[in-house]
Structures are given as C-alpha cells and as structure tokens.
C-alpha cells in the first residue's frame, strides 16, 4: 500500500459511516423478524466488505451498499416464510380506540392532531407494510425510508425504472386502502354508512 492511501477497511468505513443509521432503520422496517437486524446488517456488510474491490470509487456507494443489504433482507424474509410454512399473521393492538368527534373535519383532525390517529395505527401500518409482496415492500421502503430516487431503486433492485414507479404506486394504494379500512373499522374516521 502506498504511503498516504487509506487501506481497504478504512476506506470502506469512511463510505459506510454516514449510512449506518439509515441501513439499520431500513432493516428494522423490512425484516419480518426485527430481532435479526444486527445479524442481517453484519452479514450484508461482511459480504459487501469482501466485494469492496468491485466498488468503483466515485460512483454511488449508497446504492451499492443498499443492494447488499436488500438481498440479505430478502433472503432472511424468504427463510422466515419457509420456516413458518405460510403467511405470518398480524395482530392489531388490543384496547379501545381514542374517541374522536365525528362532526370534526377529518382533514383538520389529521393535520392538527395526527398523533390521535397515528398512535393507534403504528402496529397496523407496520403489519400492512409487512403484508406487501417482497418486491413492492422493498421499493416502498427504499423510497420512503431510504429516500432513494426511482433510478437508484431500479439500480439497487436491478429492475426497470417503470417497474419501480408502477409497483410503488400499487404499494401506496394498498397501504392507503388498508389504513383507511383500519381507521374506519376502529372508529377513527366516519364509515360510509354513517355519512
């Protein structure tokens, strides 16, 4: 190694450091078993480090490293599904939903006091995200948590950009409908038969 040049480990860590929190958040939201976050990150980062010689300095390291984490998460989720021999079931938190005035403008309520609704929807929303098909879920999370551009997501997942846009739209529609159904069934929003 030439004097003054960073070694492989130092260079890898320099690129990785600003992304660690984002990678961990991505894994927490995407993994079916949140207890595996550290293992998945360790495995993905070990593989990426092994292949670091393939990274072209000056290109998008963020997309490059997310590809490794994405594949590791996909593999762990597939293994979890195989182990459980079927779909995971999700439970909604028990208890009475907060009482909301039904004559109040719904949009006003969501803008002025969103925590009244969102505090009750966290488990339901996480369950809805986990219920998305793997590819849709990965695209949704890369966009919403990773804040990746469509082209970056396409590069990470090695799919056409049009597929990214279409599946992102589909996943948002599914989540929107599930959240709406949840809110109506728990009295957080008026149901059509009451309007």
Secondary structure, 3 states (H helix, E strand, C coil): CCCCCCCHHHHHHHHHHHHHHHHHHHHHHHCCCHHHHHHHHHHHHHHHHHCHHHCCCCCCHHHHHHHHHHHHHHHHHHHHHHHHCCCCCCCCCCCCCCCCCCCCCHHHHHHHCHHHHHHHHHHHHHHHHHHCCHHHHHHHHHHHCCCCCHHHHHHHHCCCHHHHHHHHHHHHHHHHHHHHHHHHHCCCCCCHHHC
